[in-house]
Amino acid sequence: MEDLVRRPDPGVWAGKRVLLTGHTGFKGAWAARMLTLLGAEVTGLALDPAPGPSAFAALAVGQCWPNWSRAAFPFTRPPVPPAPRNPA
């Protein structure tokens, strides 16, 4: 039975930057927690968490900023491909 379960390889995620949408929900909070434990730099983009107890608060996976663009892009540093050259 144990052969049916595959454990994630930490080497795959170590040092990777991950932009995770929906990290304040139940599944997203757990995904953020697991990716963080595997060594990824996780930045979440989501609505504010619902009031009251939540997986997001219990797992302490991050904080929310009112302006997501200021919060997300400096941390993720998305790679921008160079503009195509116009052959003359």
N, CA, C and O atoms as CSV, one atom per row, in Angstrom:
chain,resi,resn,atom,element,x,y,z
A,1,MET,N,N,0.822,-1.191,0.000
A,1,MET,CA,C,0.000,0.000,0.000
A,1,MET,C,C,0.866,1.255,0.000
A,1,MET,O,O,0.511,2.246,-0.639
A,2,GLU,N,N,1.988,1.231,0.702
A,2,GLU,CA,C,2.847,2.413,0.764
A,2,GLU,C,C,3.447,2.758,-0.589
A,2,GLU,O,O,3.826,3.905,-0.827
A,3,ASP,N,N,3.536,1.771,-1.481
A,3,ASP,CA,C,4.070,2.031,-2.813
A,3,ASP,C,C,3.144,2.914,-3.637
A,3,ASP,O,O,3.564,3.476,-4.649
A,4,LEU,N,N,1.891,3.042,-3.217
A,4,LEU,CA,C,0.931,3.856,-3.959
A,4,LEU,C,C,1.042,5.336,-3.623
A,4,LEU,O,O,0.504,6.177,-4.343
A,5,VAL,N,N,1.731,5.658,-2.544
A,5,VAL,CA,C,1.856,7.048,-2.103
A,5,VAL,C,C,3.205,7.595,-2.549
A,5,VAL,O,O,4.252,7.025,-2.240
A,6,ARG,N,N,3.171,8.693,-3.270
A,6,ARG,CA,C,4.418,9.333,-3.697
A,6,ARG,C,C,4.667,10.560,-2.837
A,6,ARG,O,O,3.801,11.425,-2.704
A,7,ARG,N,N,5.825,10.625,-2.272
A,7,ARG,CA,C,6.198,11.786,-1.462
A,7,ARG,C,C,6.826,12.830,-2.375
A,7,ARG,O,O,7.589,12.490,-3.280
A,8,PRO,N,N,6.506,14.097,-2.142
A,8,PRO,CA,C,7.091,15.143,-2.990
A,8,PRO,C,C,8.594,15.247,-2.788
A,8,PRO,O,O,9.097,15.077,-1.677
A,9,ASP,N,N,9.294,15.523,-3.856
A,9,ASP,CA,C,10.745,15.689,-3.812
A,9,ASP,C,C,11.050,17.130,-3.423
A,9,ASP,O,O,10.759,18.040,-4.200
A,10,PRO,N,N,11.632,17.371,-2.232
A,10,PRO,CA,C,11.919,18.747,-1.811
A,10,PRO,C,C,12.847,19.479,-2.770
A,10,PRO,O,O,12.791,20.705,-2.868
A,11,GLY,N,N,13.696,18.746,-3.475
A,11,GLY,CA,C,14.617,19.388,-4.404
A,11,GLY,C,C,13.915,20.089,-5.553
A,11,GLY,O,O,14.458,21.026,-6.138
A,12,VAL,N,N,12.717,19.639,-5.877
A,12,VAL,CA,C,11.966,20.258,-6.972
A,12,VAL,C,C,11.520,21.668,-6.588
A,12,VAL,O,O,11.545,22.571,-7.424
A,13,TRP,N,N,11.116,21.866,-5.342
A,13,TRP,CA,C,10.543,23.142,-4.913
A,13,TRP,C,C,11.523,24.057,-4.199
A,13,TRP,O,O,11.244,25.248,-4.068
A,14,ALA,N,N,12.636,23.563,-3.742
A,14,ALA,CA,C,13.585,24.373,-2.970
A,14,ALA,C,C,14.065,25.572,-3.782
A,14,ALA,O,O,14.613,25.421,-4.873
A,15,GLY,N,N,13.849,26.765,-3.230
A,15,GLY,CA,C,14.300,27.993,-3.869
A,15,GLY,C,C,13.426,28.490,-5.003
A,15,GLY,O,O,13.712,29.545,-5.570
A,16,LYS,N,N,12.371,27.769,-5.356
A,16,LYS,CA,C,11.479,28.199,-6.440
A,16,LYS,C,C,10.530,29.268,-5.924
A,16,LYS,O,O,10.125,29.249,-4.761
A,17,ARG,N,N,10.181,30.203,-6.805
A,17,ARG,CA,C,9.187,31.222,-6.468
A,17,ARG,C,C,7.840,30.757,-6.994
A,17,ARG,O,O,7.709,30.417,-8.170
A,18,VAL,N,N,6.836,30.744,-6.118
A,18,VAL,CA,C,5.511,30.255,-6.475
A,18,VAL,C,C,4.498,31.351,-6.195
A,18,VAL,O,O,4.449,31.889,-5.090
A,19,LEU,N,N,3.687,31.682,-7.194
A,19,LEU,CA,C,2.566,32.600,-7.001
A,19,LEU,C,C,1.321,31.735,-6.901
A,19,LEU,O,O,0.903,31.120,-7.882
A,20,LEU,N,N,0.736,31.689,-5.723
A,20,LEU,CA,C,-0.391,30.812,-5.437
A,20,LEU,C,C,-1.652,31.651,-5.300
A,20,LEU,O,O,-1.715,32.550,-4.461
A,21,THR,N,N,-2.656,31.362,-6.122
A,21,THR,CA,C,-3.919,32.081,-6.006
A,21,THR,C,C,-4.833,31.308,-5.062
A,21,THR,O,O,-4.826,30.077,-5.039
A,22,GLY,N,N,-5.615,32.045,-4.289
A,22,GLY,CA,C,-6.547,31.414,-3.372
A,22,GLY,C,C,-5.916,30.881,-2.100
A,22,GLY,O,O,-6.413,29.913,-1.523
A,23,HIS,N,N,-4.837,31.489,-1.657
A,23,HIS,CA,C,-4.118,30.958,-0.489
A,23,HIS,C,C,-4.834,31.203,0.833
A,23,HIS,O,O,-4.401,30.680,1.860
A,24,THR,N,N,-5.919,31.983,0.844
A,24,THR,CA,C,-6.643,32.203,2.097
A,24,THR,C,C,-7.757,31.180,2.298
A,24,THR,O,O,-8.361,31.134,3.370
A,25,GLY,N,N,-8.037,30.368,1.296
A,25,GLY,CA,C,-9.030,29.308,1.429
A,25,GLY,C,C,-8.427,28.068,2.063
A,25,GLY,O,O,-7.234,28.028,2.363
A,26,PHE,N,N,-9.254,27.063,2.263
A,26,PHE,CA,C,-8.802,25.844,2.940
A,26,PHE,C,C,-7.705,25.132,2.152
A,26,PHE,O,O,-6.633,24.855,2.691
A,27,LYS,N,N,-7.967,24.838,0.888
A,27,LYS,CA,C,-6.975,24.118,0.072
A,27,LYS,C,C,-5.742,24.973,-0.190
A,27,LYS,O,O,-4.613,24.483,-0.146
A,28,GLY,N,N,-5.966,26.250,-0.463
A,28,GLY,CA,C,-4.842,27.138,-0.743
A,28,GLY,C,C,-3.921,27.323,0.448
A,28,GLY,O,O,-2.703,27.394,0.288
A,29,ALA,N,N,-4.496,27.403,1.647
A,29,ALA,CA,C,-3.678,27.554,2.853
A,29,ALA,C,C,-2.802,26.323,3.061
A,29,ALA,O,O,-1.628,26.438,3.412
A,30,TRP,N,N,-3.382,25.144,2.840
A,30,TRP,CA,C,-2.583,23.921,2.977
A,30,TRP,C,C,-1.528,23.827,1.883
A,30,TRP,O,O,-0.403,23.401,2.146
A,31,ALA,N,N,-1.875,24.219,0.663
A,31,ALA,CA,C,-0.888,24.199,-0.427
A,31,ALA,C,C,0.263,25.147,-0.109
A,31,ALA,O,O,1.428,24.807,-0.317
A,32,ALA,N,N,-0.061,26.336,0.395
A,32,ALA,CA,C,0.981,27.304,0.754
A,32,ALA,C,C,1.877,26.747,1.854
A,32,ALA,O,O,3.098,26.896,1.804
A,33,ARG,N,N,1.275,26.114,2.832
A,33,ARG,CA,C,2.049,25.541,3.942
A,33,ARG,C,C,2.983,24.437,3.442
A,33,ARG,O,O,4.159,24.410,3.806
A,34,MET,N,N,2.475,23.543,2.624
A,34,MET,CA,C,3.288,22.434,2.127
A,34,MET,C,C,4.413,22.936,1.225
A,34,MET,O,O,5.546,22.468,1.334
A,35,LEU,N,N,4.113,23.882,0.337
A,35,LEU,CA,C,5.151,24.424,-0.538
A,35,LEU,C,C,6.238,25.123,0.274
A,35,LEU,O,O,7.422,25.023,-0.047
A,36,THR,N,N,5.831,25.830,1.324
A,36,THR,CA,C,6.804,26.496,2.190
A,36,THR,C,C,7.691,25.466,2.894
A,36,THR,O,O,8.905,25.647,2.987
A,37,LEU,N,N,7.085,24.396,3.383
A,37,LEU,CA,C,7.860,23.340,4.042
A,37,LEU,C,C,8.825,22.656,3.074
A,37,LEU,O,O,9.862,22.139,3.489
A,38,LEU,N,N,8.483,22.655,1.783
A,38,LEU,CA,C,9.349,22.052,0.768
A,38,LEU,C,C,10.415,23.021,0.274
A,38,LEU,O,O,11.213,22.674,-0.597
A,39,GLY,N,N,10.435,24.242,0.827
A,39,GLY,CA,C,11.498,25.184,0.499
A,39,GLY,C,C,11.163,26.223,-0.543
A,39,GLY,O,O,12.047,26.973,-0.958
A,40,ALA,N,N,9.917,26.297,-0.981
A,40,ALA,CA,C,9.529,27.286,-1.985
A,40,ALA,C,C,9.292,28.644,-1.337
A,40,ALA,O,O,8.930,28.729,-0.164
A,41,GLU,N,N,9.501,29.709,-2.116
A,41,GLU,CA,C,9.150,31.066,-1.691
A,41,GLU,C,C,7.748,31.329,-2.226
A,41,GLU,O,O,7.572,31.566,-3.421
A,42,VAL,N,N,6.755,31.288,-1.349
A,42,VAL,CA,C,5.360,31.369,-1.764
A,42,VAL,C,C,4.833,32.780,-1.582
A,42,VAL,O,O,4.981,33.379,-0.516
A,43,THR,N,N,4.216,33.306,-2.633
A,43,THR,CA,C,3.481,34.561,-2.564
A,43,THR,C,C,2.042,34.240,-2.919
A,43,THR,O,O,1.778,33.634,-3.957
A,44,GLY,N,N,1.109,34.641,-2.065
A,44,GLY,CA,C,-0.293,34.335,-2.295
A,44,GLY,C,C,-1.061,35.536,-2.799
A,44,GLY,O,O,-0.764,36.679,-2.453
A,45,LEU,N,N,-2.049,35.257,-3.621
A,45,LEU,CA,C,-2.938,36.276,-4.166
A,45,LEU,C,C,-4.359,35.766,-3.974
A,45,LEU,O,O,-4.750,34.770,-4.584
A,46,ALA,N,N,-5.136,36.444,-3.129
A,46,ALA,CA,C,-6.472,35.944,-2.822
A,46,ALA,C,C,-7.331,37.054,-2.238
A,46,ALA,O,O,-6.862,38.159,-1.966
A,47,LEU,N,N,-8.587,36.728,-2.058
A,47,LEU,CA,C,-9.489,37.621,-1.343
A,47,LEU,C,C,-9.117,37.607,0.133
A,47,LEU,O,O,-8.390,36.725,0.590
A,48,ASP,N,N,-9.619,38.588,0.874
A,48,ASP,CA,C,-9.390,38.585,2.318
A,48,ASP,C,C,-9.985,37.314,2.917
A,48,ASP,O,O,-11.022,36.842,2.451
A,49,PRO,N,N,-9.349,36.760,3.933
A,49,PRO,CA,C,-9.909,35.558,4.558
A,49,PRO,C,C,-11.233,35.874,5.247
A,49,PRO,O,O,-11.461,36.989,5.715
A,50,ALA,N,N,-12.096,34.867,5.295
A,50,ALA,CA,C,-13.382,35.038,5.969
A,50,ALA,C,C,-13.140,35.283,7.451
A,50,ALA,O,O,-12.172,34.774,8.016
A,51,PRO,N,N,-14.023,36.068,8.090
A,51,PRO,CA,C,-13.850,36.292,9.530
A,51,PRO,C,C,-14.043,34.987,10.306
A,51,PRO,O,O,-14.782,34.093,9.894
A,52,GLY,N,N,-13.363,34.914,11.421
A,52,GLY,CA,C,-13.475,33.724,12.256
A,52,GLY,C,C,-12.329,32.765,12.020
A,52,GLY,O,O,-11.397,33.072,11.277
A,53,PRO,N,N,-12.394,31.605,12.648
A,53,PRO,CA,C,-11.318,30.623,12.506
A,53,PRO,C,C,-11.183,30.155,11.056
A,53,PRO,O,O,-12.179,29.971,10.356
A,54,SER,N,N,-9.954,29.970,10.624
A,54,SER,CA,C,-9.716,29.504,9.255
A,54,SER,C,C,-8.386,28.769,9.195
A,54,SER,O,O,-7.532,28.925,10.067
A,55,ALA,N,N,-8.227,27.970,8.158
A,55,ALA,CA,C,-6.953,27.274,7.952
A,55,ALA,C,C,-5.850,28.284,7.704
A,55,ALA,O,O,-4.717,28.080,8.142
A,56,PHE,N,N,-6.157,29.367,7.012
A,56,PHE,CA,C,-5.173,30.409,6.723
A,56,PHE,C,C,-4.584,30.962,8.016
A,56,PHE,O,O,-3.368,31.112,8.137
A,57,ALA,N,N,-5.457,31.266,8.985
A,57,ALA,CA,C,-4.988,31.807,10.264
A,57,ALA,C,C,-4.292,30.732,11.101
A,57,ALA,O,O,-3.258,30.993,11.716
A,58,ALA,N,N,-4.856,29.528,11.122
A,58,ALA,CA,C,-4.292,28.461,11.950
A,58,ALA,C,C,-2.915,28.023,11.469
A,58,ALA,O,O,-2.047,27.692,12.277
A,59,LEU,N,N,-2.714,28.021,10.152
A,59,LEU,CA,C,-1.432,27.573,9.600
A,59,LEU,C,C,-0.407,28.692,9.534
A,59,LEU,O,O,0.769,28.443,9.269
A,60,ALA,N,N,-0.844,29.922,9.771
A,60,ALA,CA,C,0.046,31.087,9.758
A,60,ALA,C,C,0.898,31.112,8.490
A,60,ALA,O,O,2.125,31.177,8.550
A,61,VAL,N,N,0.221,31.059,7.341
A,61,VAL,CA,C,0.944,30.993,6.072
A,61,VAL,C,C,1.240,32.357,5.468
A,61,VAL,O,O,1.848,32.425,4.400
A,62,GLY,N,N,0.835,33.435,6.107
A,62,GLY,CA,C,1.174,34.736,5.534
A,62,GLY,C,C,0.302,35.841,6.066
A,62,GLY,O,O,-0.380,35.707,7.082
A,63,GLN,N,N,0.350,36.928,5.348
A,63,GLN,CA,C,-0.452,38.089,5.706
A,63,GLN,C,C,-1.090,38.640,4.442
A,63,GLN,O,O,-0.692,38.290,3.331
A,64,CYS,N,N,-2.083,39.503,4.617
A,64,CYS,CA,C,-2.785,40.082,3.472
A,64,CYS,C,C,-2.506,41.575,3.405
A,64,CYS,O,O,-2.481,42.263,4.425
A,65,TRP,N,N,-2.300,42.060,2.199
A,65,TRP,CA,C,-2.125,43.482,1.955
A,65,TRP,C,C,-3.316,43.990,1.168
A,65,TRP,O,O,-3.850,43.265,0.328
A,66,PRO,N,N,-3.751,45.235,1.422
A,66,PRO,CA,C,-4.912,45.745,0.706
A,66,PRO,C,C,-4.659,45.933,-0.789
A,66,PRO,O,O,-5.588,45.786,-1.583
A,67,ASN,N,N,-3.446,46.249,-1.187
A,67,ASN,CA,C,-3.150,46.445,-2.602
A,67,ASN,C,C,-2.313,45.266,-3.082
A,67,ASN,O,O,-1.104,45.228,-2.858
A,68,TRP,N,N,-2.948,44.316,-3.735
A,68,TRP,CA,C,-2.254,43.080,-4.098
A,68,TRP,C,C,-1.122,43.296,-5.082
A,68,TRP,O,O,-0.128,42.572,-5.033
A,69,SER,N,N,-1.238,44.272,-5.980
A,69,SER,CA,C,-0.170,44.443,-6.973
A,69,SER,C,C,1.124,44.900,-6.314
A,69,SER,O,O,2.207,44.467,-6.705
A,70,ARG,N,N,1.019,45.768,-5.323
A,70,ARG,CA,C,2.228,46.186,-4.601
A,70,ARG,C,C,2.795,45.037,-3.786
A,70,ARG,O,O,4.007,44.957,-3.589
A,71,ALA,N,N,1.937,44.154,-3.315
A,71,ALA,CA,C,2.399,43.043,-2.484
A,71,ALA,C,C,2.984,41.911,-3.324
A,71,ALA,O,O,4.028,41.360,-2.976
A,72,ALA,N,N,2.328,41.564,-4.412
A,72,ALA,CA,C,2.712,40.362,-5.155
A,72,ALA,C,C,3.935,40.545,-6.035
A,72,ALA,O,O,4.860,39.736,-5.968
A,73,PHE,N,N,3.966,41.561,-6.841
A,73,PHE,CA,C,5.008,41.635,-7.861
A,73,PHE,C,C,6.420,41.861,-7.336
A,73,PHE,O,O,7.348,41.263,-7.881
A,74,PRO,N,N,6.646,42.686,-6.311
A,74,PRO,CA,C,8.025,42.786,-5.816
A,74,PRO,C,C,8.555,41.467,-5.252
A,74,PRO,O,O,9.751,41.189,-5.338
A,75,PHE,N,N,7.670,40.661,-4.677
A,75,PHE,CA,C,8.114,39.404,-4.084
A,75,PHE,C,C,8.319,38.315,-5.127
A,75,PHE,O,O,9.245,37.513,-5.006
A,76,THR,N,N,7.475,38.276,-6.141
A,76,THR,CA,C,7.591,37.209,-7.131
A,76,THR,C,C,8.641,37.517,-8.182
A,76,THR,O,O,9.227,36.599,-8.756
A,77,ARG,N,N,8.888,38.792,-8.441
A,77,ARG,CA,C,9.847,39.201,-9.467
A,77,ARG,C,C,9.656,38.369,-10.728
A,77,ARG,O,O,10.555,37.624,-11.118
A,78,PRO,N,N,8.480,38.489,-11.378
A,78,PRO,CA,C,8.224,37.638,-12.539
A,78,PRO,C,C,9.229,37.906,-13.653
A,78,PRO,O,O,9.550,39.059,-13.939
A,79,PRO,N,N,9.725,36.844,-14.281
A,79,PRO,CA,C,10.671,37.059,-15.375
A,79,PRO,C,C,9.966,37.680,-16.571
A,79,PRO,O,O,8.892,37.231,-16.970
A,80,VAL,N,N,10.555,38.682,-17.122
A,80,VAL,CA,C,9.975,39.358,-18.280
A,80,VAL,C,C,10.854,39.041,-19.479
A,80,VAL,O,O,12.030,39.402,-19.503
A,81,PRO,N,N,10.281,38.358,-20.487
A,81,PRO,CA,C,11.103,38.031,-21.649
A,81,PRO,C,C,11.451,39.294,-22.424
A,81,PRO,O,O,10.680,40.254,-22.424
A,82,PRO,N,N,12.601,39.302,-23.084
A,82,PRO,CA,C,12.964,40.479,-23.870
A,82,PRO,C,C,12.004,40.660,-25.037
A,82,PRO,O,O,11.464,39.691,-25.570
A,83,ALA,N,N,11.801,41.903,-25.423
A,83,ALA,CA,C,10.918,42.198,-26.549
A,83,ALA,C,C,11.525,41.623,-27.824
A,83,ALA,O,O,12.741,41.661,-28.007
A,84,PRO,N,N,10.673,41.086,-28.711
A,84,PRO,CA,C,11.213,40.552,-29.960
A,84,PRO,C,C,11.808,41.669,-30.806
A,84,PRO,O,O,11.283,42.781,-30.855
A,85,ARG,N,N,12.891,41.355,-31.457
A,85,ARG,CA,C,13.541,42.348,-32.317
A,85,ARG,C,C,12.880,42.349,-33.684
A,85,ARG,O,O,12.479,41.309,-34.206
A,86,ASN,N,N,12.781,43.522,-34.236
A,86,ASN,CA,C,12.199,43.665,-35.562
A,86,ASN,C,C,13.329,43.544,-36.584
A,86,ASN,O,O,14.150,44.453,-36.710
A,87,PRO,N,N,13.375,42.422,-37.318
A,87,PRO,CA,C,14.464,42.286,-38.289
A,87,PRO,C,C,14.326,43.313,-39.401
A,87,PRO,O,O,13.261,43.447,-40.003
A,88,ALA,N,N,15.386,44.023,-39.668
A,88,ALA,CA,C,15.330,45.062,-40.699
A,88,ALA,C,C,15.999,44.601,-41.965
A,88,ALA,O,O,16.048,45.346,-42.944
